[in-house]
Amino acid sequence: MTKKNHAWKACNRHKRFPSSNLGHSASKASSDGISRLFEQMGEKSQNAAQCGKTFVKCSQMRKVTVSLYYRQPTRKDGTANLLLAVHHAGSGCYIPISGMRLRPDQWDARRRKVVNHPRHATLNSVAATLLGAAENAVAEIMRHGGVRGLTTAQVRDRVAAILFPEGERDTGLVDVMRAYMERCKREKTAEKFEGTISHIERWRGSRARRVRFADVTPAWLEDFDSYLVTTCPSPNSRAIHLRNVRTVFNYALENELTDAPYPFRKFKIRTAPSVHVTLTLEQTRQLWRHLPADPLRAYWLDMWRLTFALIGINTVDLAALERVTQGRVNYTRRKTGRVYSVKVEPVAAALIAAHRGRKHLVDLLERYKSVHVVTGRGNRVLKEIAEDLGLPPLTFYTARYTWATIALSQGVAIEVISQALGHTYGMAVTLGYITPDRRKVDEANARVLACVCT
């Protein structure tokens, strides 16, 4: 009697532990095999066969469900992808929905809808269509063998394979660009690709998603360039978007996502020489001595002076500085990933003390919500100051060019200026064996500040 009870427990264990090894192995057993087991134990084969049929039926009824899911963002811009969740055997795996990055306030978890988004109606329509296709994919999987013995990840992969067949996956220019954009490690780079996608969607309208790599011919690129003239008059601005298309085309070819002819052999991306605004020594002295009556102008002029005193540090890096360590500011430049170390001269120390922040070294991000706002507001005010003084248009980046120009006029060697700006100089392999000597850079910065502040 005891053996018989244990046998029934073994047969029915899948009801309590559906993902157990016993359940997976028993699901593969035939009813004849279970009958032989019970015959050995002295039980009637008819009852055993009925038990086997019941077990197989229960294992076949294991459910797979799909739904829309949004998890808390981990990206620096505060957004996260909307996901297609595949639930099976008490766990879930996810498929990111390309092109649907949302902020937490743009997703209604109760209604499972996109809200507070400029394109919420379109996004909800796309999400609903994809969800319906996923449900049909699950039904097709259940009709062709079911999901017995499969992990949740394997079920997810089967659903994804039906939704995005290998022959059709990532064959659209916009879809591949979105996929490539998601792989970008730098937020600024991803934003540039997002801008290119927006231009293509505004240009092609509802047909943007149907643009294939085979459609991207030299004539298509010429037409796209002509469209960009309306919003990007500068050839260099248009070149950014055309280079993004070229990058994605190369990516698609390398990953065998297309075999379309390469259009950039016949189409050349046109650029214009960059015109950098640089102040002369006398103009820099005039700006340095200027004392605006408006507190806002005085603040932004101090930020420009501090940028100059720290050898043209980028605004994003200046805003992120947290401390002075042993009389130096050490940081990794966001744009290039290079490590910088700049000695804080007395004039820079005074400016830092006047505008020290609570969390950061200066209070830029305590006054304004983002670096983009800081750069936009600051450059606008700086141009107003320059106009009043009769100087060329002034931006934060002008400080970097001006520092290099004045350093050269004061006899600083090109190699030292290159090192100060973080540019590659000398033999790249040799540099790996040498610890940079910052003393020459420190002396150069002190010399430049001395001639400007006098």
Secondary structure, DSSP 8 states (H G I E B T S, - for coil): -HHHHHHHHHHHHHHH-TTSHHHHHHHTS-HHHHHHHHHHTT--HHHHHHHHHHHHHHHHT--EEEEEEE----STTS-EEEEEEEEETTEEEEEEEEEEEE-GGGEETTTTEE-S-TTHHHHHHHHHHHHHHHHHHHHHHHHTT-STT--HHHHHHHHHHHHS-TTTTT-BHHHHHHHHHHH-SSHHHHHHHHHHHHHHHHHHGGGGGG-BGGG--HHHHHHHHHHHTTT--SHHHHHHHHHHHHHHHHHHHHTTS-----GGGT--------------HHHHHHHHH---SSHHHHHHHHHHHHHHHTTS--HHHHHH----BTTEEEEE-TTT--EEEEE--HHHHHHHHHTB-SSSSBSHHHHSSSHHHHHHHHHHHHHHHHHHHT-----HHHHHHHHHHHHHHTT--HHHHHHHHT---S-HHHHTT-----HHHHHHHHHHHHHHH-
